Amino acid sequence: MNRIITLVSLFIMGCSVSAQNISLPAPDRRGGKPLMQALNERKSIRSYQDKELTLQQLSDLLWAANGFNRADKRTAPTANDRQELELYVTTKNGVYFYDARNHLLKEVKKGDYRAQAGMQDFVAKAALNLIFVSDLSKVSNRQYAYTNCGFVAQNVYLYCASEGLGAVVRGMFDKDKLSELLNLGSNQEVLLTQTVGYPN
């Protein structure tokens, strides 16, 4: 009997450890509206429903933002192909790092920290917030890092327009607070944030 209890306990512990990360389904690369229609419908939204994205939407969003569309290349360009930009995500359930190579969300911290991702009220209510982090040890020029953020942010805008979601890029955030929340190293810097969710 004790052996059965031990095995069950180990199984439960193993499940909880693996549950820390979120394996994303393969992105649907065939869906979405035509490009010209998505461009026509792209806009910034600042009022959101408190409603989560599906796992498929999350997968498609992150892949569209800065996933790998070839063996070693991304959906967004980077100057000198440095690929220094990293994405973090805050949701109702936790804070995650997007491992683009493995198309996986790695848990950084459990809990709802959406409100810490910005200073506007809607940040705490929207489905998620993207946090753009640059690994400054990889960039050839600091200005390029900001330019690369723009490419990724526009990918997010276009995906959201295509999917009927809202998005807005935000510069109002506490950089030190976010760095602490994400456990960033001295070579990493938060450059930009972007809110995504269902518009009201």
Order of alpha helices (4+ residues) and beta strands (2+ residues): alpha-beta-alpha-alpha-beta-beta-beta-beta-alpha-beta-alpha-beta
